[in-house]
């Protein structure tokens, strides 16, 4: 049987890094959507 104590801190670190990366990707996607929206408003003459 595998001991839970030995692998837990490494797993916790991996999950923390993955969550941080997911938030970063989400932020980039939101920024991209906002930029596309603003550019489309300006090009259509709404700004």
C-alpha positions in Angstrom: 0.0 0.0 0.0 1.2 3.5 -0.8 1.9 5.9 2.1 -0.2 9.1 1.9 2.3 11.2 3.8 5.1 11.0 1.3 3.2 12.1 -1.9 0.8 14.6 -0.3 2.9 17.8 -0.3 4.0 17.2 -3.9 0.4 16.7 -5.0 -0.7 19.7 -3.0 2.0 21.8 -4.8 1.0 20.5 -8.2 -2.7 21.3 -7.6 -1.8 24.8 -6.3 0.3 25.5 -9.5 -2.5 24.1 -11.7 -5.1 26.3 -10.1 -2.9 29.4 -10.4 -2.3 28.6 -14.1 -6.0 28.1 -14.7 -6.8 31.5 -13.2 -4.0 33.1 -15.3 -5.5 31.5 -18.5 -9.0 32.7 -17.5 -7.7 36.2 -17.0 -6.0 36.2 -20.4 -9.2 35.0 -22.0 -11.3 37.6 -20.3 -8.8 40.3 -21.4 -8.9 39.1 -24.9 -12.7 39.1 -25.0 -12.8 42.7 -23.6 -10.2 43.9 -26.2 -12.1 42.3 -29.1 -15.4 43.9 -27.8 -13.8 47.3 -27.5 -12.2 47.1 -30.9 -15.5 46.1 -32.5 -17.3 49.0 -30.8 -14.7 51.5 -32.1 -14.8 50.0 -35.6 -18.6 50.2 -35.8 -18.5 53.8 -34.7 -20.0 53.3 -31.3 -17.0 54.7 -29.4 
